[in-house]
Amino acid sequence: MHDKHQQFFDSLAAEWDLMFTAEDLELLNNIVEQLNVQKGMDIIDLGCGTGILFDMLRRKVGDEGSVTGVDFSFEMAQKALRNFPFPNINVVDADAISLPFADSSFDMAVAFAAFPHFSNQQKALDETHRVLKKNSKLYIIHLISSRELTEMHQKIGGVLAGDQIPPEDKLRKMFENSKFKDVIIEDHPGLFLAIATNSK
């Protein structure tokens, strides 16, 4: 199943950027503005795709900070690297359920349009907890609601048919199991945003 996901996203890499409208990018930029990104932060972008968030984040962290993108699609990761060849951007072809980083390496984690596609969401949260510093935040972001997302994936079908954001009560429990606290979830047409703080 996971290999099929990788193949699916590999096949989309060349055209992926065209899926995002100017309005989408403006909305994303507005969300990033609210994430309290500080100069010098090291941020991990889980399921980074072609690096949609990279430029928004790298400008905020500055030269003394970094943005590290992780994607299980080799083609997506390669495209991200080509799109943003900056010294403060790193891209790794790796899976969110097995991150090749030391404990407490990052000051923030973001997952934009990616969480439903992780093969084991609980394990991905466990790994995110491990690589984040204490009291660092994880943001799960979608530009549609969880219901809209489920309906879209069911309509597309194939490998995406079952990819979804868990119901709120289950997601809260998953955060708790992975040692995240102070969970805030906003879920309405046009936006899904989950914010959780890492405890150690």
N, C-alpha and C positions, 0 to 999 in steps of 0.2 A: 504493500500500500504506500509506504513512504517513498519508495523508488518511483512510483507512479506520480506522486506529488512533485518530486524533483524533476521528472521528465516534463510534466505539465508546465511548470514554471520556467524551465529551461527554454521551452518552445515559445514562451511569451516574452522573453527578455528583450528581444530586438524592438518590439512595439510597445513595451510596458509604459514608457514615459508618455505616450500619446493618450493613455487612458485618463490622465489627470488634466482637467480643464484649468483655465486661469482662475476661475472661481474656487476650485478645489485647493489650489495652491495658496490663494489668499486666506481661505479658511484655516488651512494648516499653519500658515505663518502666524495668524492670530492666536491659534492654540499654543504654538511654540513660544510666543511672546509671554504667555501666562505660566510657563513651566519653571520660572525662577532659575534659568540657566545662568551660571556665574562664570566670569573669566577664570581660566585655569582648570575648569572641570574636565574630567575624563568621562565621556558618555559612551555607553554601549547601545547600539541600535539593533535590536533583535529582529531578524527577518527583514533586513534593510532593503531588499529588492535592488533597484537600480540607484538607490541613494536619494530618494525624494526629499528626505529631511536633512541631508548632509549640509547643504549650503546654509540653511537656516541656523543649524546648530553650530557649525564651525565658526561662523562669524561671531557668535556669542561667546564661545569658549576662548577664542583668540589663539594666538600662536603658542601660548603656554599651556593650553588645554588640548584635548584631542577628541575625535569622534571615531569610534571603532564599529564598523558595520559587520554584521554576521548574517550569512544566508546559506541555506543548504542547497540552493540552486547555484551551481558553478557559473552558469551563463549570466545570472543576475549579478553575482558578486563581481565577475569580470567587467560587466557593463558599468557597475557602480564605480569601479576603480578607474575606468576610462573616462567616465563623466566628471569625476572629481579628483584630479591628480594633484592634491594639495598635501604639503608636509604634515598637516595636523589631522589627516584622514587616513585611517587604516581599514582595509577590507579583508575579512577572513571567510573562506569557504568552509563553514562549519555548521553544526546543528545546535539549535537552542537547547536541546535536551542533553548536550554534552559539550559545554563551552571550554575551549582550550586556554583558559586564563586562570591565574592564581586567585585565591580567595581575596575578597575585599579590594578588588582592583579598580572599581568604578564608582563615580560619584552620583550617577543617574543612569537609569535604563529606560528606553522607550521601545514600544512595539507598535508600529503603525501598519494597519491592514495586514497583520501577520499572525496574531495569536490563534485564530481558528484553525490555521494550517499546521500548527505544531503537532507532531504525532503523539506526544504525551504532554498535555498541558500542565499537569501537576509537576512532572519532572522538570519541565522548562521553568516553572516558578521556583522549584528547589534550586536549580542551577543559577537562576537570576539572584536569588537570595544569597547564594554562596559568593558570587563575584562582586556583589554590591557591598559598599561600606555600610557600617551601622548608620541608621537614620537616613539613608539615601532613599530616593523615591523611584518607583516604577510607574510608568504611564502606559496604559494600553489605549490606543486611539483608533477610531474609525469615523469616517465621515458619513456614516449611516447608523441607524439604530440596530440593536442586536436582532430584532425581528426582521427588519429590512434586509439585513445581511443573510440571515437564514433563508429567506425567500429567494434572494438573488442566487445563492449557491445551489439551492434546490432546482432553480430554473436552469442554471448552467449545467447541472448534473455531473455525471462522470465522477472523477476523483474528488470534486468539491462538494458533492451532494450532501455529505454528512458533516462538513466543516462548519462549526458554529461557535459562538460565545456561550459558555454555560449560563443557565438561569442565574439570576442575581444571588439567590441564597446559596447555590452550589459554588459559585465563584468566590463568594465571601469565605466559605468554608475552605476552599482551596488556598486562598491567600493565607488564612489562619494556619493551615497545615504546613505551609512553607515559611512560617515565621514572619509574615507581613502583618502590619497593624494599621490602624487609622484609615480604613478603607473608605473611599468615596467613589460612588458610581453614579454617573449621569447617563441616562439612556432614553433618548427620545428621537423622533424623526430628524434625520440630518446629523446626528452625533451619538457616538458611544465613547465615553471617557471613563476609565477606571484609574484611580490613583491609590497607591498603597505605599506605606513607609516600611522600610526594612528594619527588623530588629535582629539582634545577633544573640 
